[in-house]
Amino acid sequence: MSVPSPTLHLMCGLAASGKSTLARCLASETGGVVISEDQWLSALFTDELHSLADYVRYSARLRHAMGPHVVALLQARQTVVMDFPANTLSTRHWLGELARQAGVRARLHYLDVPQDICRNRAMARNQNGTHPFQLTMDQFDHLASYFEIPSANEGFELVLHKHS
C-alpha cells in the first residue's frame, strides 16, 4: 500500500467565508494537520492585537517562525492544511515558496462567498463568541479592501468553492 504524496492546502477567502471550516474538513479527509493562524495568534499575541497594523506585524512574526516547521512537516510526508488567509499575492507567494522548498504540490482553495454574506457571518460570530477575534464592520471592510482574487497563473492547483 503506497502512502499518498503530501500536499500543502491553502485557504483563500474573505473573513468568515468558511476557511477554517474547510480546513478542518480537508484535514479530516486527507489525514493532514491543520495549522491555524488565528489559534497561534490568539495564544501568543492576544493582548497585543488591537489594530490591522498589529495583525500585520504579529502575523509576519508567526509566518517567520512557522515556515521552517511547515516545510519540515511536508518533507516528512505529512499533508498540511494552512488555515492562514492566502488573500494577497504576497501571502500566496510565501505559502507557495514553502511548497517549493518542500518539493510538494500546493492546492489553493478559493472560497468565493459574497462579501455581504461574509460580513453577516462575521457579525454573528461576534455575537456568538465562537471566534478568538472579533471584527467590527469597519475592520471587516478594511480587511476586505486588501483581498486579491487568485488567478490560475499564480502556479497553484486552484480549487474553487463557490457559494450558491
Phi, psi and omega in degrees: 000125182271148178274131180297151178294140178291151180226145171260114178264133182239146182248130179227125178170159179301163174305137178068023177276346180112018183298314182293321178297314178297319180301315179297319179296315180298319179297319179296317181291325188256351187075018181278172177249135178270133170243114188255118177302314182300318179297315181292316179298319179297317181291324187264325192228020187305323182283345182260351184268103181233347185211170176298323178298320176297315179301314181300315182296311185284329177291327176296319177297319179295316178301318180300319180285322187278333184309305180298326178295316179298315178300317180297319178298315180296319179292337176274011176070031177257124173292138181236133176249108182273107175270059173244139181289111177271059191262355178230158178303319183293320178292318178295325177298314179301313181295319177297324178295324176299316179297318180296317179300322182276346181073036180237166177279154178238127177251121179261113180266113180259114178269101183269088183241132181305144183301321182294325177292316179297317179300315179296320178297318180297319179292322177294320178298320177301313182295323182280342182067030185266009182224145182293340180235144177248137179250134169282167177301318180297318179295318178302310182297322179296312177300316181299330181293341179269351185295132178239118180298131180288156177233158182296336183278008178278353176095007178261158166281106187271126179242117182268130174242094186269131177288133180247000000 
